[in-house]
Amino acid sequence: MKIYVVRHAHAGSRSAWKDADALRPLSNKGQRQAAAVADELAEAGVARLLSSPATRCEQTLDPLARRLDIKITPDLRLAEGSRGNDALMLLDELAGKGATAAVCSHGDVIPELLGLLRLDGVTFHDDFTWPKGSVWAVSGTGKRWTDARLILPTLAAVERPA
């Protein structure tokens, strides 16, 4: 069983955005990061996509959704300000259904979720970090999570001019 935990891609300055923060879209750099996430996960067997309802999270998964022809399901347990425990319950539910999934969330939820996994004995094979556009591949037996590996977007895809 594997779940891919994606931190939303770059969305520009929160303070410069004048509308509701949940509507803040990806920047050009973020769109390139989202394409890199799709490149990384296109052959990973992902069958379900769930996202925070924030525009920037849904846009991060959109290139993968289009490539795999899968709808993105919004889930409030991934929303900014949600508790890590709620996100962990979602991962456990997905594991119980047996489908490989990718979920997209925020910089406050992901470290709390990863911290809970670490406390539960999950082995982290990489630095404990979650930059924008990064992916944590969390693996388990179906009954318990065991390993986590960090996947970073390909530098060439991210640094290419707009």
N, C-alpha and C positions, 0 to 999 in steps of 0.2 A: 504494500500500500504506500502511495506517495501523494503528498499534497505540496503544491508549489505556492509559497507565501510571497507575494509580490508587493513591494513598496511602490506606491504610485510614482510615476516619472515626474520630471521637473515641470512645475506649473507657474513659474515666475513669482514675482514678489506679491506676497499676501497684502502688504500695506499699499501697493500701487493699484490693486484690484478694488474697484469701487462698488461692485455688486455683492450679493451674498457669497460668502466664501465657498459654500458648497457648489457654486456654479463656476468657480475658477477653472479655466481650461488649461490644457497642457501648452507649454511654450513650444517653439520650434525644436529646441533641444529635447524637450520631453517627448515630442512626437518621434524623434529619432530613437530615443531610449525605448519607447513603446514598440517600435519596429524591431529593435534588437531583442526585446523580451519575446516577441512573437517568433523571431528566428531561433532563439534558444529553446523554446518550448513546443515548436510546431511538430516535432517528431517524438514528443515525450509521452504520448498516449493520453493526453488530457481529454476528458470526456465531459467535464462540467466546469463552468466559469461562474464565480460569485464575486461580488464587488461591493465595497462601500457605495452608497448611492451618490457620492460626490462625483461631479463631472470628471475631475482629473483621474479618479480611479477607474471609472468606466472607460475613459479614453485610453488609459494605459493598457487595458485588456482588449480594446476594440480590434487592433490589427490581428491578434491571435484569434479572436472570435470570428472575424471575417475569413481568415485562412482555414479555420476548422469547421466553419459553418455551424457554430454553436451560439446560442443566445447567452447573454450575460444576465445573471439573476442578481438583483440588488439585495443586500442583506444588511440590516442595521447593526448586526453584531460586529461588522467590519468598519462601521462609521467612525469618523474622528470623535474622540471622547468616549468611545466604548471601552468596556473593561476587557483586559486580556483573558479573563476567565470565560467571558462570553464567546470570544473568538476561538478559544481552545475547545469549548463545547461544540462549536460549529465544525472544527476539524475532526473531532471525535465522531460527530454525526456522519460526516462525509466518509470517514474510514469505515463506519458500519455499513454504508451503502456499497462499498467496494469499488467505487469509480475513482480514477485518478482525477484530481481537480486542481485548478489554479484559483487562488483567492487574492484580491487586491485590497490593501488597507493603507493605513497612515503611519507616520513616524511616532505617534504616541501609542498606538495599539500594538504594533509589531514588536517593539522591545519588551513590552509587558508579556505578550504571548510567548516570545522566545525565552524570556526569563522563567516563566512557568514550566516550559518544556525542559529547560536546564535543571530546574529544581526536581523535576520528575525523573531525572537520570538520563535524559537524552544526551548522546555524545555529539558535541559540536566539533566539526573537523576544520573550521575556519575561524578567523577573528570574529568576535561578537560585535557586528556592525550591520547597518541596514541603510545604505545610501539610497537616494532616489533612483528608481529604475532597477533596483537589485531584486534578486529572487533567492529565497531560502527553500531548498528542496528538503522537506521533512519526510522521513521514511519510517515505516513501522510494520508490525506484524499483523495489523488489523485489530489487535487487542491492546497494543501499547506502542507508543512512539519510541524509536530507538536511536536514530541518527539525523543530523541536520548538516547540510552542506550549502555554502554560499555560492551563488552563480551571479557574476557581474556581467552587465551588458558588454558586448564587444566594443572595444575602444573605437575601432574604425567607424562603426555605425553611429556612435554617439558624437564623435568629434568632427564628422563630415560637415562642411558648411551647408547652411539651409538652402 
